[in-house]
Amino acid sequence: MKARFARSAALLRRYRRASMLGFLLMLMAGSSVHAQQGTPEQRRACTPDVYRLCAGEIPNVRAITACLRRQKGSLSSACAAVFER
């Protein structure tokens, strides 16, 4: 029973983290209010970089955005293109 509960709790944490990351990426895409939502392509472009470079900042949206900007030289080309817009 404990093992089942532990697996369920771990799965729930994973879903929460993924949901928060999706929300974060939606907000960080641009500088204007409407551009901040981002496109699915922009979110897909930066998701691996968030996990690779800024995982410790999840779920703080502002901290992740700042982290990605600081790590600009290490971003994938797809994610770097999102921040160049």
SULTA-V243844 format. One line per field, one symbol per residue. psi: psi as a letter, one per 30 degrees, with the letter a starting at -180 (. if undefined). A space follows every 10 residues. Layout:
psi->???
This chain:
psi->eeeeeeeeee eeeeeeeeee eeeeeefgea fleeffelle eeeeefeeee eefgeffkgj eeeeeeeeee gefflleeee eeff.
